[in-house]
Amino acid sequence: MSLPVMSFHEHIFSIDTSKLTWTLKVRVTRMWSTLDNQGNVVRHNMILLDCVDMHIHAIVRPEIWNQINPNVLEGGLYIIRNFQTTTIKAIPVDDFAIHLHKFEIAPLSILEELIESDDPEYKPRYAADVVGVLHALQPIQIIRSNNVDNHVVCFSISDGRISIPVHFFGPPNENTESLYGHDLQNQIIVILACVRISRFGERIHITNLPGSKIYINLQYRDVTELRQRLAEDEDQNP
């Protein structure tokens, strides 16, 4: 069921605990499910973005999700009302006043500082988003542990000065398989959204989380800026 675009809606930055009857106009930029150890869904997750470029991590209980799921698609535009008895209505005409994506890009050069910092204002709000040129993509590997086969996709990303190894664990899916559908002779710039930054020995590593997603050659400011800087560096150092 669709709903005409409404003139009244509130912004994400205004949300507080004073009430539950909020009305938001948002884009669902990302969706994923959180599973327990038995593989059961314990919650559904959405990243919501509004027209002033504020975003929020929304968590939906499975019983509520079963009521609204047919109406929700990643990238869609919606009116969300009432956080206790949530209703979500699709907006049929997209005026693109709300961006398609919002990332909190952490430069590769500060990742070490990032994991060592205790300052909540310094750390990304929802894990970390990083951008870099794809290098050294390896075939999907199978690692057997505790009599279970675990798949892992290994590659590295670079900003032209720093290279960071990346490991995505879990069964192959369209997210990781998309890496293998491109000509690796050409420059591929990826955004890795919602990833874990950690230290193994002396090196910084990037690994995936349940909500991690890979974006390839996305039309996004940070991708454009990195591509331009790499071209300038190449011109200065032929």
Secondary structure, 3 states (H helix, E strand, C coil): CECCCCCCCECHHHCCCCCCCCEEEEEEEEEEEEECCCCCEEEEEEEEECCCCCEEEEEECHHHHHHHHHHCCCCCEEEEECCCCCEEEECCCCCCCCCCCCCCECCHHHHHHHHHCCCCCCCCCCCEEEEEEEECCCCCEEEEECCEEEEEEEEEEECCCCEEEEEEECCCCHHHHHHHHCCCCCCCEEEEEEEEEEEECCEEEEEEEEEEEEEECCCCHHHHHHHHHHHHHHHHCC
